[in-house]
Amino acid sequence: MRGDPGAIDSMKAVAVEKQAALAQKEEDSFKITSFLNNDNASAIKIYDFLNGALGEDWYDWEVETLERMLFIKYGVALEEVNRDKVLAIRHICRSDGCFFDWFEFNQVALSFSGCIAGFDALRNPSPGSVVNAVKTVNHIRPDRNGEFGIDVQKFICIIFVNEGLYICPPSIKSTVGDTMKQFVSTDMQELEPKIIDRYKQILTDRSIILDETVVDIQVRRLLKAEASALEYAQ
């Protein structure tokens, strides 16, 4: 080696390369651990990660096996909020229940918004949580073609109406738009085109100031629901 500087340089290069690879692996592991322990991590991103990291049949594993594999491969011990999201995702992969049972949908919506689902008392998700849940469930189960049973559709509409939102959020109109008409007055249905036009104006021009008119109040509530759903999906 003393007489071969090229060999020394080659060995140094290999050592640097291995050190860089190890550092990258440690950095990736840290990012994964931080992501899975972030209570605000979206259910869609968690689902996509599990599919890529554990294979597309991971949801057939027992819960204990799933948790053990995450710990062995990534050193992750799921904390309460994200453990609840993972279990909700796993349930959706294994069952069509949340497409037909309003109570199951309710629990899924709570889980996906970071509120641990409970079974001792009924808690209602917010409109934003509901919009997020519909989008997430459709992402996880594209084979269902976005088709929800009438009980779930009515439950979603009731949540909106109880929160004073009488227009279906545009992003899930194909899911509950027709059913929503059963829960609002004819006058409100006639105002829908104006509300949607005003909503589109706000999206393209944020400098517009909303008034306290019927139309603008509904636009404000639409914006809140859609923005909230986007926040949950980050």
MARLUMVO-904307 format. One line per field, with one value per residue (C-alpha): residue number from 1; y, z negated, x; residue in one letter. Coordinates in steps of 0.5 Angstrom, whole numbers. Each point is the difference from the previous one (the first is absolute). Example, Ala and Ser with C-alpha at 12.3 -4.5 7.8 and 13.67 -1.06 7.14 Angstrom:
BEGIN
pos (1, 2)
v (-9, 7)
w (-16, 2)
u (25, 2)
code (A, S)
end
This chain:
BEGIN
pos (1, 2, 3, 4, 5, 6, 7, 8, 9, 10, 11, 12, 13, 14, 15, 16, 17, 18, 19, 20, 21, 22, 23, 24, 25, 26, 27, 28, 29, 30, 31, 32, 33, 34, 35, 36, 37, 38, 39, 40, 41, 42, 43, 44, 45, 46, 47, 48, 49, 50, 51, 52, 53, 54, 55, 56, 57, 58, 59, 60, 61, 62, 63, 64, 65, 66, 67, 68, 69, 70, 71, 72, 73, 74, 75, 76, 77, 78, 79, 80, 81, 82, 83, 84, 85, 86, 87, 88, 89, 90, 91, 92, 93, 94, 95, 96, 97, 98, 99, 100, 101, 102, 103, 104, 105, 106, 107, 108, 109, 110, 111, 112, 113, 114, 115, 116, 117, 118, 119, 120, 121, 122, 123, 124, 125, 126, 127, 128, 129, 130, 131, 132, 133, 134, 135, 136, 137, 138, 139, 140, 141, 142, 143, 144, 145, 146, 147, 148, 149, 150, 151, 152, 153, 154, 155, 156, 157, 158, 159, 160, 161, 162, 163, 164, 165, 166, 167, 168, 169, 170, 171, 172, 173, 174, 175, 176, 177, 178, 179, 180, 181, 182, 183, 184, 185, 186, 187, 188, 189, 190, 191, 192, 193, 194, 195, 196, 197, 198, 199, 200, 201, 202, 203, 204, 205, 206, 207, 208, 209, 210, 211, 212, 213, 214, 215, 216, 217, 218, 219, 220, 221, 222, 223, 224, 225, 226, 227, 228, 229, 230, 231, 232, 233, 234)
v (0, 5, -1, 1, 6, -2, -5, 4, 5, -6, -2, 7, 1, -7, 2, 7, -4, -5, 6, 4, -6, -1, 7, 0, -6, 3, 6, -4, -4, 6, 3, -6, 0, 7, -1, -6, 4, 6, 1, 4, -5, -1, -7, 0, 1, -5, -5, 1, -1, -6, -3, 2, -2, -6, -3, 1, -6, 3, 1, -8, 0, 0, 6, -2, -2, 6, 4, -5, 1, 8, -1, -5, 4, 7, 0, 3, -1, 3, 5, 1, 4, -3, -7, 2, 2, -6, -4, 4, -1, -8, 0, 3, -4, -6, 2, 4, 2, 7, 1, -3, 1, 8, -2, -3, 6, 4, -3, 0, 7, 1, -4, 3, 7, -2, -1, -7, -3, -2, -5, 2, 7, 2, 6, 4, 1, 7, 2, 0, -7, -3, 3, -3, -6, -1, 2, -5, -6, 1, 0, -6, -4, 2, -6, 3, 5, 5, -3, 1, -3, 5, -1, 3, 5, 3, 0, 4, 5, 0, 2, 6, 2, 0, 4, 5, -2, -1, -1, -6, 1, 0, -5, -5, 2, -7, -4, 4, 6, -3, -3, 7, 3, -4, 4, 7, 5, 1, 8, -3, -5, 6, 4, -5, 2, 7, -3, -4, 6, 4, -6, 0, 7, 0, -6, 5, 6, 0, 8, -1, 2, -5, 4, -3, -2, -7, -1, 2, -3, -7, 2, 1, -7, -3, 3, -3, -7, -1, 4, -4, -7, 2, 2, -7, -3, 3)
w (0, -1, 7, 3, -2, 5, -4, -6, 3, 3, -7, -3, 5, -1, -8, 2, 4, -5, -6, 5, 1, -8, -1, 5, -3, -7, 3, 4, -7, -4, 5, 0, -7, -1, 6, -4, -7, 3, -2, 6, 5, 5, 0, 8, -1, -5, 4, 6, -5, -2, 7, 2, -6, -2, 6, 3, -5, -6, -3, 0, -6, -7, -3, -5, 7, 3, -6, -1, 7, 0, -6, 3, 6, -2, -7, -1, -5, 2, -5, -2, 6, 6, -3, 0, 7, 3, -4, 4, 7, -2, -1, 6, 4, -3, 0, 4, -6, 0, 7, -3, -8, -2, -7, 3, 5, -6, -4, 6, 1, -7, 1, 6, -3, -6, -5, -2, 1, -6, -1, -7, 3, 7, 2, 7, 4, 3, 8, 1, -3, 4, 7, -2, -2, 7, 4, -5, 1, 7, 1, -4, 3, 7, 2, -3, 5, -5, -2, -7, -2, -1, -8, 0, 5, -4, -6, 4, 2, -8, -2, 5, -1, -8, 1, 4, 7, 5, 6, 2, 0, 7, -1, -2, 4, 4, -7, -3, 4, 2, -7, -3, 4, -4, -6, 2, 2, 7, -1, -2, 6, 5, -3, 1, 7, -3, -6, 4, 5, -6, -3, 6, 0, -7, 3, 5, -3, -8, 0, 0, -7, -2, -2, -5, 5, 1, 6, -3, -7, 4, 4, -6, -3, 6, 0, -7, 1, 6, -3, -6, 4, 4, -7, -2, 7, -1)
u (0, 6, 2, -7, -3, -6, -2, 0, -5, -4, -1, -1, -6, -3, 0, -3, -5, -2, 0, -5, -5, 0, -1, -6, -3, 0, -3, -5, -2, -1, -4, -5, 0, -2, -5, -3, 0, -3, -7, -2, 3, -6, -3, 1, 7, 1, -4, 5, 6, -3, -1, 7, 3, -3, -3, -8, -2, 2, -7, -1, 5, -2, 1, 5, 4, -1, 3, 6, 2, 0, 4, 5, 1, -1, 1, -7, -5, -7, -3, -7, -3, 4, -1, -7, 0, 4, -5, -6, 4, 1, -8, -1, 4, -3, -8, -5, -3, 1, -3, -7, 0, 0, 3, 6, 1, -1, 6, 4, -1, 2, 7, 2, -1, 5, -6, 1, -7, -4, -5, -3, -3, -2, 4, -1, 5, 1, -2, 7, 1, -5, 2, 7, -3, -3, 6, 4, -4, -1, 8, 0, -5, -1, -3, -6, -1, -2, -7, -2, -7, -6, 1, 7, -2, -5, 4, 5, -5, -3, 7, 0, -7, 1, 7, -4, 3, -6, 4, 4, 7, 2, 6, -5, -6, 0, -1, -6, -2, -6, -2, 2, -6, -5, 3, -1, -5, -2, 2, 7, 0, -1, 5, 6, 2, 1, 4, 4, 2, 2, 4, 4, 1, 3, 5, 2, 0, 2, -1, -7, -3, -6, -7, -5, -5, -3, 5, 6, -1, -1, 6, 4, -2, 2, 7, 0, -2, 5, 6, -1, 0, 6, 4, -2, 3, 7)
code (M, R, G, D, P, G, A, I, D, S, M, K, A, V, A, V, E, K, Q, A, A, L, A, Q, K, E, E, D, S, F, K, I, T, S, F, L, N, N, D, N, A, S, A, I, K, I, Y, D, F, L, N, G, A, L, G, E, D, W, Y, D, W, E, V, E, T, L, E, R, M, L, F, I, K, Y, G, V, A, L, E, E, V, N, R, D, K, V, L, A, I, R, H, I, C, R, S, D, G, C, F, F, D, W, F, E, F, N, Q, V, A, L, S, F, S, G, C, I, A, G, F, D, A, L, R, N, P, S, P, G, S, V, V, N, A, V, K, T, V, N, H, I, R, P, D, R, N, G, E, F, G, I, D, V, Q, K, F, I, C, I, I, F, V, N, E, G, L, Y, I, C, P, P, S, I, K, S, T, V, G, D, T, M, K, Q, F, V, S, T, D, M, Q, E, L, E, P, K, I, I, D, R, Y, K, Q, I, L, T, D, R, S, I, I, L, D, E, T, V, V, D, I, Q, V, R, R, L, L, K, A, E, A, S, A, L, E, Y, A, Q)
end
